[in-house]
Amino acid sequence: MKLHALGKWGMNHQQKV
């Protein structure tokens, strides 16, 4: 669950940058 949340967050963060 932690890995999934991190993956989703990382992708969202990269898209925002």
MODELLER restraints for C-alpha pairs under 7 A, 6 or more apart:
rsr = mdl.restraints
at = mdl.atoms
